[in-house]
Amino acid sequence: MKNDPPITYKLYRVLWSIVHFVLVGFAVIAVAIWFIHNNEGVHLVMSIWGRIMDIQRTVANAIPFPWDRHWKL
């Protein structure tokens, strides 16, 4: 009795690994092209950064510090 997997299984695994590598490569290239084209990526990053800064300002101003009142009198 043999414990090794059959050769067809090994061939299937190698072929699937190659196909998967090619698909992931195409996806990375497609995202990179989209990111560069017409500055879409820059707009996306700047939009996300602006929303993060808005959230940060909202959270920072949500609870007034007790010592802030004395300085504004």
C-alpha positions as CSV (number, residue, x, y, z in Angstrom):
1,M,0.0,0.0,0.0
2,K,1.3,3.4,-1.0
3,N,0.9,6.5,1.1
4,D,1.9,9.0,-1.6
5,P,-0.8,11.0,-3.4
6,P,-1.4,10.1,-7.0
7,I,0.5,11.9,-9.8
8,T,-2.7,13.4,-11.1
9,Y,-3.3,15.1,-7.8
10,K,0.2,16.6,-7.8
11,L,-0.3,17.8,-11.4
12,Y,-3.7,19.3,-10.5
13,R,-2.0,21.2,-7.5
14,V,0.8,22.5,-9.7
15,L,-1.6,23.6,-12.5
16,W,-4.0,25.3,-10.0
17,S,-1.0,27.1,-8.3
18,I,0.0,28.5,-11.7
19,V,-3.5,29.6,-12.6
20,H,-4.0,31.2,-9.2
21,F,-0.6,33.0,-9.4
22,V,-1.6,34.3,-12.9
23,L,-5.0,35.5,-11.8
24,V,-3.6,37.3,-8.7
25,G,-1.0,38.9,-10.9
26,F,-3.6,40.2,-13.3
27,A,-5.7,41.5,-10.4
28,V,-2.7,43.3,-9.0
29,I,-1.8,44.8,-12.4
30,A,-5.5,45.9,-12.9
31,V,-5.6,47.6,-9.6
32,A,-2.3,49.3,-10.2
33,I,-3.4,50.6,-13.6
34,W,-6.7,51.8,-12.1
35,F,-4.8,53.5,-9.2
36,I,-2.6,55.4,-11.6
37,H,-5.1,56.2,-14.3
38,N,-6.5,59.8,-13.9
39,N,-5.3,59.9,-10.3
40,E,-8.2,57.8,-9.2
41,G,-6.1,56.2,-6.5
42,V,-4.9,59.6,-5.2
43,H,-8.5,60.8,-5.1
44,L,-9.5,57.7,-3.2
45,V,-6.7,58.0,-0.7
46,M,-7.3,61.7,-0.1
47,S,-11.1,61.1,0.3
48,I,-10.4,58.4,2.9
49,W,-7.9,60.6,4.7
50,G,-10.3,63.5,4.8
51,R,-13.0,61.3,6.3
52,I,-10.6,60.0,8.9
53,M,-9.6,63.6,9.8
54,D,-13.3,64.6,10.1
55,I,-13.9,61.6,12.5
56,Q,-10.8,62.6,14.5
57,R,-12.0,66.2,14.8
58,T,-15.5,65.0,15.8
59,V,-14.2,62.7,18.5
60,A,-11.7,65.2,19.8
61,N,-14.4,67.9,20.1
62,A,-17.1,65.5,21.5
63,I,-16.0,65.8,25.1
64,P,-14.9,69.2,26.3
65,F,-12.0,69.3,28.7
66,P,-12.7,71.1,32.0
67,W,-9.7,73.3,31.7
68,D,-10.8,74.5,28.2
69,R,-13.5,76.7,29.7
70,H,-11.1,78.7,31.9
71,W,-8.9,79.7,29.0
72,K,-11.7,80.9,26.8
73,L,-13.2,83.4,29.4
